[in-house]
Amino acid sequence: MAAHVKGFDVVMRNLNAEIKAMKVRAMKGLIEATIIIRRGTETQEPKIPVDTGNLRNSWFTTTNSFQGSPYVSFGYTANYAVFVHEMVDKGGKGQIDWTRKGSGPKFFSSSIVDNRDEILKAIQQNSSIKR
């Protein structure tokens, strides 16, 4: 004879609904994190270099899920984005003449590192259990 707990089905339905809602909120937090990173490349040194604007305008964010867990992909699609990001020195010849004041190499990774706490806070606040 199996035991029956009164109200168990309601508890499980509510728990499953909260898990689904947490995944939606987690995605919101991940999107907010990409916004923070993007904003950092525009406002914090080193800023994203701008010559023609193609690199700057090639920013993308895509959302998806894998095995039920949300994830985002983000970055720059310009075919030379990595080259500019890593352009620490022009062939060993000295300082690069960046056209945008305050811009320079490592603009993307610097934004992630410099905004780490704000990024983690955005993800945490959106992913936590709501009561």
DSSP file (Angstrom, degrees, kcal/mol; ACC not computed):
  #  RESIDUE AA STRUCTURE BP1 BP2  ACC     N-H-->O    O-->H-N    N-H-->O    O-->H-N    TCO  KAPPA ALPHA  PHI   PSI    X-CA   Y-CA   Z-CA
    1    1 A M              0   0    0      0, 0.0     2,-0.3     0, 0.0     0, 0.0   0.000 360.0 360.0 360.0 128.1    0.0    0.0    0.0
    2    2 A A        -     0   0    0      1,-0.1     2,-0.2     0, 0.0     0, 0.0  -0.608 360.0-121.9 -87.7 143.3    1.4    3.4   -1.1
    3    3 A A        -     0   0    0     -2,-0.3     2,-0.5     2,-0.0    -1,-0.1  -0.567  21.5-151.2 -81.7 148.3    1.4    6.4    1.2
    4    4 A H        -     0   0    0     -2,-0.2     2,-0.6     4,-0.0    -1,-0.0  -0.986   1.3-154.8-124.1 126.9   -0.4    9.5    0.0
    5    5 A V    >   -     0   0    0     -2,-0.5     3,-1.7     0, 0.0     4,-0.3  -0.897  23.8-126.2-102.0 119.7    0.6   13.0    1.2
    6    6 A K  T 3  S+     0   0    0     -2,-0.6    -2,-0.0     1,-0.3     0, 0.0  -0.451  92.3  13.5 -67.4 129.2   -2.2   15.4    0.9
    7    7 A G  T 3> S+     0   0    0     -2,-0.2     4,-2.1     3,-0.0     3,-0.3   0.399  86.6 122.1  88.7  -2.4   -1.3   18.5   -1.1
    8    8 A F  H <> S+     0   0    0     -3,-1.7     4,-2.7     1,-0.2     5,-0.2   0.894  72.3  54.1 -59.8 -41.4    1.9   17.0   -2.6
    9    9 A D  H  > S+     0   0    0     -4,-0.3     4,-2.1     1,-0.2    -1,-0.2   0.856 108.4  49.6 -63.1 -34.5    0.7   17.5   -6.1
   10   10 A V  H  > S+     0   0    0     -3,-0.3     4,-2.6     2,-0.2    -1,-0.2   0.917 110.8  49.4 -68.9 -43.9    0.1   21.2   -5.4
   11   11 A V  H  X S+     0   0    0     -4,-2.1     4,-2.6     1,-0.2    -2,-0.2   0.926 113.0  47.1 -60.7 -45.4    3.6   21.6   -3.9
   12   12 A M  H  X S+     0   0    0     -4,-2.7     4,-2.6     2,-0.2    -1,-0.2   0.892 111.5  50.7 -65.8 -39.1    5.2   19.9   -6.9
   13   13 A R  H  X S+     0   0    0     -4,-2.1     4,-2.0    -5,-0.2    -1,-0.2   0.920 113.2  45.9 -63.4 -43.5    3.2   22.0   -9.4
   14   14 A N  H  X S+     0   0    0     -4,-2.6     4,-2.2     2,-0.2    -2,-0.2   0.896 112.7  50.4 -66.1 -40.4    4.3   25.2   -7.6
   15   15 A L  H  X S+     0   0    0     -4,-2.6     4,-2.2     2,-0.2    -2,-0.2   0.927 111.2  47.8 -64.0 -45.5    7.9   24.0   -7.4
   16   16 A N  H  X S+     0   0    0     -4,-2.6     4,-2.1     1,-0.2    -1,-0.2   0.882 110.8  52.0 -63.8 -38.1    8.0   23.2  -11.1
   17   17 A A  H  X S+     0   0    0     -4,-2.0     4,-2.3    -5,-0.2    -1,-0.2   0.901 109.9  49.2 -64.6 -40.2    6.5   26.6  -11.9
   18   18 A E  H  X S+     0   0    0     -4,-2.2     4,-2.5     2,-0.2    -2,-0.2   0.878 108.5  53.2 -67.4 -37.4    9.1   28.3   -9.8
   19   19 A I  H  X S+     0   0    0     -4,-2.2     4,-1.7     2,-0.2    -2,-0.2   0.927 110.8  46.7 -62.6 -44.7   11.9   26.4  -11.6
   20   20 A K  H  X S+     0   0    0     -4,-2.1     4,-1.7     1,-0.2    -2,-0.2   0.916 112.9  49.7 -62.1 -42.9   10.6   27.5  -15.0
   21   21 A A  H  X S+     0   0    0     -4,-2.3     4,-2.5     1,-0.2    -2,-0.2   0.869 107.1  55.2 -64.9 -36.6   10.3   31.1  -13.8
   22   22 A M  H  X S+     0   0    0     -4,-2.5     4,-2.9     1,-0.2    -1,-0.2   0.882 105.4  52.5 -63.4 -38.1   13.9   31.0  -12.4
   23   23 A K  H  X S+     0   0    0     -4,-1.7     4,-1.9     2,-0.2    -1,-0.2   0.892 110.1  48.0 -66.1 -38.7   15.1   30.0  -15.8
   24   24 A V  H  X S+     0   0    0     -4,-1.7     4,-1.8     2,-0.2    -2,-0.2   0.931 114.4  46.0 -65.6 -44.9   13.3   32.9  -17.4
   25   25 A R  H  X S+     0   0    0     -4,-2.5     4,-2.3     1,-0.2    -2,-0.2   0.878 109.1  55.6 -65.6 -37.2   14.7   35.3  -14.8
   26   26 A A  H  X S+     0   0    0     -4,-2.9     4,-2.3     1,-0.2    -1,-0.2   0.908 106.4  50.8 -61.6 -41.1   18.2   33.8  -15.2
   27   27 A M  H  X S+     0   0    0     -4,-1.9     4,-2.5     1,-0.2    -1,-0.2   0.907 108.0  52.9 -62.2 -40.9   18.1   34.6  -18.9
   28   28 A K  H  X S+     0   0    0     -4,-1.8     4,-2.5     1,-0.2    -2,-0.2   0.919 109.4  49.4 -59.6 -43.3   17.1   38.1  -18.0
   29   29 A G  H  X S+     0   0    0     -4,-2.3     4,-2.0     2,-0.2    -2,-0.2   0.883 109.8  50.6 -63.4 -39.6   20.1   38.3  -15.7
   30   30 A L  H  X S+     0   0    0     -4,-2.3     4,-1.8     2,-0.2    -1,-0.2   0.897 110.6  49.0 -65.7 -39.9   22.4   37.0  -18.4
   31   31 A I  H  X S+     0   0    0     -4,-2.5     4,-1.8     1,-0.2    -2,-0.2   0.918 109.9  51.6 -65.0 -42.7   21.1   39.6  -20.9
   32   32 A E  H  X S+     0   0    0     -4,-2.5     4,-2.2     1,-0.2    -2,-0.2   0.889 106.5  55.7 -59.5 -38.2   21.6   42.3  -18.3
   33   33 A A  H  X S+     0   0    0     -4,-2.0     4,-2.2     1,-0.2    -1,-0.2   0.903 106.0  49.8 -61.6 -41.4   25.2   41.1  -17.9
   34   34 A T  H  X S+     0   0    0     -4,-1.8     4,-2.6     1,-0.2    -1,-0.2   0.860 108.8  53.1 -67.0 -33.0   25.8   41.5  -21.6
   35   35 A I  H  X S+     0   0    0     -4,-1.8     4,-2.7     2,-0.2    -2,-0.2   0.911 108.4  50.2 -65.2 -42.0   24.4   45.0  -21.5
   36   36 A I  H  X S+     0   0    0     -4,-2.2     4,-2.1     2,-0.2    -2,-0.2   0.918 112.3  47.2 -61.2 -44.7   26.8   45.8  -18.6
   37   37 A I  H  X S+     0   0    0     -4,-2.2     4,-1.6     2,-0.2    -2,-0.2   0.937 113.0  48.0 -64.2 -47.0   29.8   44.5  -20.6
   38   38 A R  H  X S+     0   0    0     -4,-2.6     4,-0.8     1,-0.2     3,-0.3   0.925 111.2  50.6 -59.6 -46.0   28.8   46.4  -23.8
   39   39 A R  H >X S+     0   0    0     -4,-2.7     4,-1.7     1,-0.2     3,-0.9   0.887 106.6  56.2 -60.2 -39.1   28.3   49.6  -21.9
   40   40 A G  H 3X S+     0   0    0     -4,-2.1     4,-2.2     1,-0.3    -1,-0.2   0.851 101.4  56.1 -62.2 -35.6   31.8   49.1  -20.3
   41   41 A T  H 3< S+     0   0    0     -4,-1.6     7,-3.2    -3,-0.3    -1,-0.3   0.714 114.3  41.4 -69.8 -18.0   33.4   48.9  -23.7
   42   42 A E  H << S+     0   0    0     -3,-0.9    -2,-0.2    -4,-0.8    -1,-0.2   0.716 127.4  26.2 -97.1 -26.0   31.9   52.3  -24.5
   43   43 A T  H  < S+     0   0    0     -4,-1.7     2,-0.4    -5,-0.1    -3,-0.2   0.644 107.9  65.5-117.6 -18.6   32.4   54.2  -21.3
   44   44 A Q  S  < S-     0   0    0     -4,-2.2    67,-0.1    -5,-0.3    -1,-0.1  -0.876  89.8 -77.0-113.6 140.8   35.4   52.7  -19.5
   45   45 A E  S    S+     0   0    0     -2,-0.4    58,-0.1     1,-0.2     2,-0.1  -0.595 116.2  46.3 -78.3 138.4   39.0   52.8  -20.6
   46   46 A P  S    S-     0   0    0      0, 0.0    57,-0.3     0, 0.0    -1,-0.2   0.372  88.9-169.9 -78.4 130.9   40.2   51.1  -22.6
   47   47 A K  B     -a  103   0A   0     55,-2.5    57,-1.8     1,-0.1    -5,-0.2  -0.380  36.8 -82.9 -79.8 163.1   37.1   51.9  -24.8
   48   48 A I        -     0   0    0     -7,-3.2    -1,-0.1    55,-0.2    55,-0.1  -0.501  52.2-114.1 -65.8 130.3   36.4   50.1  -28.0
   49   49 A P        -     0   0    0      0, 0.0     2,-0.4     0, 0.0     7,-0.2  -0.367  30.4-159.4 -65.3 145.8   38.4   51.7  -30.8
   50   50 A V        +     0   0    0      1,-0.1    53,-0.1     5,-0.1    49,-0.0  -0.977  33.5 140.5-132.3 120.6   36.4   53.5  -33.5
   51   51 A D  S    S-     0   0    0     -2,-0.4    -1,-0.1    48,-0.1    47,-0.0   0.616  93.9  -4.7-114.8 -70.9   37.7   54.2  -37.0
   52   52 A T  S    S-     0   0    0      0, 0.0    -2,-0.1     0, 0.0     0, 0.0   0.622  94.8-116.8 -98.2 -16.6   34.8   53.6  -39.3
   53   53 A G  S  > S+     0   0    0     -4,-0.1     4,-2.3     5,-0.0     5,-0.1   0.327  83.4 116.1  96.9  -6.5   32.4   52.3  -36.7
   54   54 A N  H  > S+     0   0    0      2,-0.2     4,-0.5     1,-0.2    24,-0.1   0.935  77.4  45.2 -62.4 -47.6   32.1   48.8  -38.2
   55   55 A L  H >4 S+     0   0    0      1,-0.2     3,-1.5     2,-0.2    23,-0.3   0.956 114.2  49.0 -60.4 -51.0   33.7   47.0  -35.2
   56   56 A R  H >4 S+     0   0    0      1,-0.3     3,-0.8    -7,-0.2    -1,-0.2   0.873 113.0  47.7 -56.3 -40.8   31.6   49.0  -32.7
   57   57 A N  H 3< S+     0   0    0     -4,-2.3    -1,-0.3     1,-0.2    -2,-0.2   0.472  94.1  76.7 -83.4  -1.6   28.4   48.3  -34.7
   58   58 A S  T <<  +     0   0    0     -3,-1.5    19,-1.6    -4,-0.5    -1,-0.2   0.348  63.8 132.0 -91.5   8.5   29.1   44.5  -35.0
   59   59 A W  E <   -B   76   0B   0     -3,-0.8     2,-0.3    17,-0.2    17,-0.2  -0.304  33.6-178.9 -57.4 138.9   28.1   43.8  -31.4
   60   60 A F  E     -B   75   0B   0     15,-2.3    15,-1.8     2,-0.0     2,-0.4  -0.984  20.2-170.4-139.8 153.7   25.7   40.9  -31.1
   61   61 A T  E     -B   74   0B   0     -2,-0.3     2,-0.4    13,-0.2    13,-0.2  -0.972  10.4-177.9-138.9 127.5   23.9   39.0  -28.3
   62   62 A T  E     -B   73   0B   0     11,-2.9    11,-2.3    -2,-0.4     2,-0.3  -0.956  10.8-151.5-123.8 148.0   22.1   35.7  -28.9
   63   63 A T  E     +B   72   0B   0     -2,-0.4     2,-0.3     9,-0.2     9,-0.2  -0.878  27.2 139.9-117.5 150.3   20.1   33.7  -26.4
   64   64 A N  E     -B   71   0B   0      7,-2.2     7,-2.5    -2,-0.3     2,-0.3  -0.933  36.7-119.2-164.3-176.4   19.4   30.0  -26.3
   65   65 A S  E     -B   70   0B   0     -2,-0.3     2,-0.4     5,-0.3    -2,-0.0  -0.990  10.7-158.9-139.4 151.9   19.2   27.1  -23.9
   66   66 A F  E >  S-B   69   0B   0      3,-2.8     3,-2.0    -2,-0.3    -2,-0.0  -0.984  81.0 -17.0-132.3 120.3   21.1   23.9  -23.6
   67   67 A Q  T 3  S-     0   0    0     -2,-0.4    -1,-0.1     1,-0.3     0, 0.0   0.877 131.2 -50.6  50.4  41.7   19.6   20.9  -21.8
   68   68 A G  T 3  S+     0   0    0      1,-0.2    -1,-0.3   -45,-0.0   -45,-0.0   0.386 115.2 114.3  83.7  -3.1   17.1   23.3  -20.2
   69   69 A S  E <   -B   66   0B   0     -3,-2.0    -3,-2.8   -43,-0.0    -1,-0.2  -0.860  64.8-123.5-104.3 134.3   19.6   25.8  -19.0
   70   70 A P  E     +B   65   0B   0      0, 0.0     2,-0.3     0, 0.0    -5,-0.3  -0.407  34.3 169.8 -73.6 148.3   19.7   29.4  -20.4
   71   71 A Y  E     -B   64   0B   0     -7,-2.5    -7,-2.2    -2,-0.1     2,-0.4  -0.984  18.8-148.3-150.6 159.8   22.9   30.8  -22.0
   72   72 A V  E     -B   63   0B   0     -2,-0.3     2,-0.4    -9,-0.2    -9,-0.2  -0.950   1.3-156.4-126.8 149.0   23.9   33.8  -24.1
   73   73 A S  E     +B   62   0B   0    -11,-2.3   -11,-2.9    -2,-0.4     2,-0.3  -0.970  26.7 162.2-118.1 140.5   26.6   34.3  -26.7
   74   74 A F  E     +B   61   0B   0     -2,-0.4     2,-0.3   -13,-0.2   -13,-0.2  -0.991  13.2  91.1-156.5 159.0   27.9   37.8  -27.3
   75   75 A G  E     -B   60   0B   0    -15,-1.8   -15,-2.3    -2,-0.3     2,-0.4  -0.995  69.8 -43.4 153.5-148.9   30.8   39.7  -28.8
   76   76 A Y  E     -B   59   0B   0     -2,-0.3   -17,-0.2   -17,-0.2     6,-0.1  -0.958  28.5-162.4-123.6 137.0   31.7   41.3  -32.1
   77   77 A T        +     0   0    0    -19,-1.6   -18,-0.1    -2,-0.4    -1,-0.1   0.570  51.9 119.8 -95.6 -10.4   31.2   39.8  -35.5
   78   78 A A  S >  S-     0   0    0    -23,-0.3     3,-2.2     1,-0.2     4,-0.3  -0.334  70.6-128.2 -55.7 133.3   33.6   42.1  -37.4
   79   79 A N  T 3  S+     0   0    0      1,-0.3     4,-0.2     2,-0.1    -1,-0.2   0.666 107.3  46.8 -63.1 -14.9   36.2   39.7  -38.9
   80   80 A Y  T 3> S+     0   0    0      1,-0.1     4,-2.4     2,-0.1    -1,-0.3   0.273  78.4 107.5-107.4   9.7   39.1   41.8  -37.5
   81   81 A A  H <> S+     0   0    0     -3,-2.2     4,-2.6     1,-0.2     5,-0.2   0.906  81.1  46.7 -56.9 -46.5   37.6   42.1  -33.9
   82   82 A V  H  > S+     0   0    0     -4,-0.3     4,-2.1     1,-0.2    -1,-0.2   0.909 110.8  53.5 -63.7 -41.5   40.1   39.7  -32.3
   83   83 A F  H  4 S+     0   0    0      1,-0.2     4,-0.3     2,-0.2    -2,-0.2   0.932 112.3  43.2 -59.3 -47.5   43.0   41.4  -34.1
   84   84 A V  H >< S+     0   0    0     -4,-2.4     3,-1.2     1,-0.2    -1,-0.2   0.910 111.9  54.5 -66.2 -41.4   42.1   44.8  -32.8
   85   85 A H  H 3< S+     0   0    0     -4,-2.6    21,-2.6     1,-0.3    -1,-0.2   0.865 115.6  39.0 -59.0 -36.6   41.4   43.5  -29.3
   86   86 A E  T 3< S+     0   0    0     -4,-2.1     2,-2.4    19,-0.2     3,-0.3   0.337  80.8 118.2 -96.8   5.7   44.9   41.9  -29.2
   87   87 A M    <   +     0   0    0     -3,-1.2     3,-0.1    -4,-0.3     9,-0.1  -0.429  26.1 150.0 -77.3  72.9   46.7   44.8  -30.9
   88   88 A V  S    S+     0   0    0     -2,-2.4     2,-0.3     1,-0.3     8,-0.3   0.850  70.2   8.6 -74.5 -35.6   48.9   45.7  -28.0
   89   89 A D  S    S-     0   0    0     -3,-0.3     2,-1.8     6,-0.1    -1,-0.3  -0.993  76.9-116.7-149.3 139.4   51.8   46.9  -30.1
   90   90 A K  S >  S-     0   0    0      4,-1.2     3,-1.6    -2,-0.3    -3,-0.0  -0.558  87.3 -48.9 -81.1  83.6   52.1   47.6  -33.8
   91   91 A G  T 3  S-     0   0    0     -2,-1.8    -1,-0.2     1,-0.3    -4,-0.0   0.773 103.5 -62.0  62.0  27.1   54.7   45.1  -34.8
   92   92 A G  T 3  S+     0   0    0      2,-0.2    -1,-0.3     1,-0.1     3,-0.1   0.643 110.7 118.7  75.9  13.7   57.0   46.1  -32.0
   93   93 A K  S <  S-     0   0    0     -3,-1.6     2,-0.3     1,-0.3    -2,-0.1   0.389  77.1 -98.9 -96.1   3.2   57.3   49.7  -33.4
   94   94 A G  S    S+     0   0    0      2,-0.0    -4,-1.2     0, 0.0    -1,-0.3  -0.752  71.7   4.1 118.2-165.2   55.8   51.5  -30.4
   95   95 A Q        -     0   0    0     -2,-0.3     2,-0.3    -6,-0.1    -6,-0.1  -0.287  65.2-125.1 -64.6 138.3   52.6   53.0  -29.4
   96   96 A I        -     0   0    0     -8,-0.3     2,-1.3    -9,-0.1    -1,-0.1  -0.626  17.7-126.8 -81.9 141.2   49.5   52.6  -31.6
   97   97 A D        -     0   0    0     -2,-0.3     2,-0.2     2,-0.0    -1,-0.1  -0.709  29.0-164.2 -90.9  87.2   47.7   55.8  -32.6
   98   98 A W        -     0   0    0     -2,-1.3     4,-0.1     5,-0.2     5,-0.1  -0.547  13.6-146.3 -73.6 135.4   44.2   55.0  -31.6
   99   99 A T  S    S+     0   0    0     -2,-0.2     2,-0.5     2,-0.1    -1,-0.1   0.738  81.0  67.1 -78.0 -22.8   41.7   57.4  -33.2
  100  100 A R  S >  S-     0   0    0    -53,-0.1     3,-2.1     1,-0.0   -53,-0.1  -0.878  92.5-115.6-102.4 125.1   39.3   57.5  -30.3
  101  101 A K  T 3  S+     0   0    0     -2,-0.5     3,-0.1     1,-0.3    -2,-0.1  -0.332 100.1  14.4 -58.2 130.9   40.5   59.0  -27.0
  102  102 A G  T 3  S+     0   0    0      1,-0.3   -55,-2.5    -4,-0.1    -1,-0.3   0.457 100.0 123.6  83.7   1.4   40.7   56.5  -24.3
  103  103 A S  B <   +a   47   0A   0     -3,-2.1    -1,-0.3   -57,-0.3   -55,-0.2  -0.486  26.5 124.6 -91.8 165.5   40.4   53.5  -26.6
  104  104 A G    >   -     0   0    0    -57,-1.8     3,-0.7    -2,-0.2   -16,-0.1  -0.983  53.6 -37.4 169.6-174.5   42.8   50.6  -27.0
  105  105 A P  T 3  S+     0   0    0      0, 0.0   -19,-0.2     0, 0.0   -20,-0.2  -0.177 110.5  31.8 -68.8 162.4   43.5   46.9  -26.9
  106  106 A K  T 3> S+     0   0    0    -21,-2.6     4,-2.5   -22,-0.1     5,-0.2   0.691  71.4 142.8  66.1  21.7   41.8   44.5  -24.5
  107  107 A F  H <> S+     0   0    0     -3,-0.7     4,-1.2     2,-0.2   -59,-0.1   0.849  71.2  44.8 -59.5 -36.5   38.6   46.7  -24.5
  108  108 A F  H  > S+     0   0    0      2,-0.2     4,-1.6     1,-0.2    -1,-0.2   0.960 116.8  40.6 -75.7 -54.1   36.3   43.6  -24.4
  109  109 A S  H  > S+     0   0    0      1,-0.2     4,-2.4     2,-0.2     5,-0.2   0.861 113.3  56.3 -65.8 -34.1   38.1   41.5  -21.7
  110  110 A S  H  X S+     0   0    0     -4,-2.5     4,-3.2     1,-0.2     5,-0.2   0.893 104.6  52.8 -63.5 -38.9   38.8   44.6  -19.6
  111  111 A S  H  X S+     0   0    0     -4,-1.2     4,-1.5    -5,-0.2    -1,-0.2   0.897 110.1  48.1 -63.9 -39.4   35.1   45.4  -19.5
  112  112 A I  H  < S+     0   0    0     -4,-1.6    -2,-0.2     2,-0.2    -1,-0.2   0.946 117.0  41.8 -65.1 -47.9   34.3   41.9  -18.3
  113  113 A V  H >< S+     0   0    0     -4,-2.4     3,-1.2     1,-0.2     4,-0.2   0.935 115.6  48.7 -65.6 -47.5   37.0   42.0  -15.6
  114  114 A D  H 3< S+     0   0    0     -4,-3.2    -1,-0.2     1,-0.3     3,-0.2   0.767 118.4  40.0 -66.7 -26.1   36.3   45.6  -14.5
  115  115 A N  T 3X S+     0   0    0     -4,-1.5     4,-2.7    -5,-0.2    -1,-0.3   0.173  78.4 119.9-108.8  16.9   32.6   45.0  -14.2
  116  116 A R  H <> S+     0   0    0     -3,-1.2     4,-2.7     1,-0.2     5,-0.2   0.889  75.2  46.9 -49.8 -51.3   32.8   41.5  -12.7
  117  117 A D  H  > S+     0   0    0     -4,-0.2     4,-2.2     1,-0.2    -1,-0.2   0.906 114.1  47.1 -63.3 -42.3   30.9   42.4   -9.5
  118  118 A E  H  > S+     0   0    0      2,-0.2     4,-2.1     1,-0.2    -1,-0.2   0.882 112.8  50.6 -66.5 -37.9   28.1   44.2  -11.3
  119  119 A I  H  X S+     0   0    0     -4,-2.7     4,-2.1     2,-0.2    -2,-0.2   0.950 112.4  45.4 -63.3 -50.5   27.8   41.3  -13.8
  120  120 A L  H  X S+     0   0    0     -4,-2.7     4,-2.8    -5,-0.2    -2,-0.2   0.872 111.7  53.2 -63.0 -37.2   27.5   38.7  -11.1
  121  121 A K  H  X S+     0   0    0     -4,-2.2     4,-2.9    -5,-0.2     5,-0.2   0.914 107.8  50.4 -64.0 -43.2   25.1   40.8   -9.1
  122  122 A A  H  X S+     0   0    0     -4,-2.1     4,-1.3     2,-0.2    -2,-0.2   0.909 114.2  44.3 -62.2 -42.4   22.8   41.1  -12.1
  123  123 A I  H  X S+     0   0    0     -4,-2.1     4,-1.4     2,-0.2    -2,-0.2   0.933 115.9  47.2 -67.8 -45.5   22.8   37.4  -12.7
  124  124 A Q  H  X S+     0   0    0     -4,-2.8     4,-1.3     1,-0.2     3,-0.4   0.926 110.2  51.3 -63.0 -46.8   22.3   36.6   -9.0
  125  125 A Q  H  < S+     0   0    0     -4,-2.9    -1,-0.2     1,-0.2    -2,-0.2   0.840 115.6  42.2 -62.2 -33.4   19.5   39.0   -8.5
  126  126 A N  H  < S+     0   0    0     -4,-1.3    -1,-0.2    -5,-0.2    -2,-0.2   0.684 115.2  49.5 -86.7 -18.4   17.6   37.7  -11.4
  127  127 A S  H  < S+     0   0    0     -4,-1.4    -2,-0.2    -3,-0.4  -101,-0.2   0.589  85.8 104.5 -97.8 -11.2   18.2   34.0  -10.7
  128  128 A S  S  < S-     0   0    0     -4,-1.3     2,-0.2     1,-0.1  -103,-0.1  -0.223  82.1 -89.9 -74.0 162.4   17.3   33.8   -7.1
  129  129 A I        -     0   0    0      1,-0.0     2,-0.4     2,-0.0    -1,-0.1  -0.508  38.7-142.3 -70.8 131.7   14.1   32.2   -5.8
  130  130 A K              0   0    0     -2,-0.2  -108,-0.0     1,-0.1    -1,-0.0  -0.819 360.0 360.0 -96.9 135.4   11.3   34.7   -5.4
  131  131 A R              0   0    0     -2,-0.4    -1,-0.1     0, 0.0    -2,-0.0   0.411 360.0 360.0-107.2 360.0    9.0   34.3   -2.4
